Amino acid sequence: MLEKDFVKIWVGKIKDGMLKNFPNDFLNEIPAGEIELPGKMLILGPELFGAYELTDSKGNPFLQTPDLYKIKYLLYANRLTFLKTLIPLKEEQITGAVKEYEKHIDSLVSLVEKDFKVNFPDSKNVHSVSNQIFGTLNLQRY
């Protein structure tokens, strides 16, 4: 098997059921409201005076907040550039959902890396290949 075949296999595995849906699979009946999204890719700007800013791909401001977990929540929820998403009403529930999702992503990365080392024990490309897999799926870990 070649590394490109490994990438295709893992993209398929993750896409076909291994990846949980954020945020819906992480809300667990938590009271939530709806928030509108721009329907475009969101970009995290630098922290400035204790606040983080999200902009759309054209640089238009979308949100500014000191709450990093709210920023992460919206970035993860916008992976497929939806127009609306559910968001918990309480900050600690937003934080909990984000932490659980990040554990989920980290476990997928770990599975990919373990399988890569089994299939390519002499290769040093594990990070490059896992980045390729997650880039193909538009999955990021902030």
C-alpha positions in Angstrom: 0.0 0.0 0.0 1.2 3.5 -0.8 0.7 6.5 1.5 -1.8 8.1 -0.9 -3.9 4.8 -0.7 -3.6 5.1 3.1 -5.0 8.7 2.9 -7.9 7.6 0.8 -8.8 4.7 3.1 -8.7 6.9 6.2 -10.6 9.7 4.6 -13.3 7.2 3.7 -13.4 5.6 7.2 -13.7 9.0 8.9 -16.3 10.3 6.5 -18.4 7.1 6.6 -19.2 7.1 10.3 -16.1 7.7 12.5 -16.6 11.4 12.6 -19.2 12.7 15.0 -21.4 15.6 13.9 -20.5 18.9 15.7 -22.3 20.4 17.5 -25.4 18.1 17.4 -23.6 15.0 18.7 -22.1 17.0 21.6 -25.1 18.9 22.9 -26.7 15.9 24.8 -30.1 17.6 25.4 -28.4 20.8 26.6 -30.7 23.9 26.2 -29.5 25.7 23.1 -30.4 28.6 21.0 -29.8 29.2 17.3 -27.1 31.4 15.9 -26.8 32.5 12.3 -23.5 31.8 10.5 -22.2 33.6 7.4 -22.3 30.5 5.1 -18.7 31.1 4.3 -15.4 29.9 5.8 -14.6 31.6 9.1 -11.1 32.7 9.9 -9.7 33.2 13.4 -7.9 36.5 13.8 -5.2 37.3 16.4 -6.1 38.1 20.0 -6.3 41.8 20.4 -6.7 43.5 23.8 -8.1 40.3 25.3 -10.7 39.6 22.5 -10.7 37.2 19.6 -12.2 38.0 16.2 -13.8 35.8 13.6 -13.9 37.1 10.1 -15.3 35.6 6.9 -13.0 34.7 4.0 -13.3 38.2 2.6 -12.2 39.8 5.9 -15.6 41.0 7.0 -16.0 40.8 10.8 -18.4 38.2 12.0 -17.9 38.1 15.8 -15.6 39.5 18.5 -15.5 38.0 21.9 -13.1 37.4 24.8 -14.4 33.8 25.0 -12.0 31.5 23.1 -14.3 28.5 23.6 -17.2 30.3 21.9 -14.8 31.1 19.0 -13.7 27.5 18.8 -17.3 26.4 19.0 -18.3 28.5 16.0 -15.3 27.5 14.0 -16.0 23.8 14.5 -19.7 24.3 13.9 -19.0 26.1 10.7 -16.8 23.3 9.2 -19.4 22.7 6.5 -20.3 26.4 6.2 -23.9 26.1 7.5 -26.2 29.2 7.7 -27.4 28.4 11.2 -26.3 26.2 14.1 -27.3 25.4 17.7 -25.3 26.9 20.5 -25.7 26.2 24.2 -27.1 29.0 26.3 -24.5 28.7 29.1 -20.8 29.4 28.6 -19.7 26.3 30.6 -21.8 24.1 28.3 -20.1 25.6 25.2 -16.7 24.9 26.8 -17.8 21.3 27.6 -19.0 20.6 24.1 -15.8 22.0 22.6 -13.6 20.0 25.0 -15.5 16.8 24.1 -15.2 17.4 20.4 -11.5 18.1 20.7 -11.1 14.8 22.6 -12.9 13.1 19.7 -10.7 14.7 17.1 -7.6 13.8 19.1 -8.7 10.2 19.3 -9.1 10.1 15.5 -5.6 11.5 15.1 -4.3 8.9 17.4 -6.0 6.0 15.5 -4.6 7.3 12.2 -1.1 7.6 13.6 -1.1 4.1 15.1 -2.4 2.6 11.9 0.2 4.5 9.9 3.0 3.2 12.1 1.8 -0.4 11.6 1.6 0.0 7.8 4.7 2.2 7.3 7.0 1.4 10.2 10.1 3.1 8.6 8.3 6.2 7.4 8.7 9.6 9.1 5.7 11.1 7.2 3.1 10.4 9.9 2.3 14.1 10.5 2.3 15.0 6.9 -0.1 12.1 6.1 -2.4 12.9 9.0 -2.5 16.5 8.0 -3.4 15.5 4.5 -6.3 13.3 5.8 -7.7 16.0 8.1 -7.2 18.7 5.5 -9.1 16.7 2.9 -12.0 16.5 5.4 -11.7 20.2 6.3 -11.1 19.2 10.0 -9.0 21.5 12.1 -8.0 21.5 15.7 -7.7 25.0 17.2 
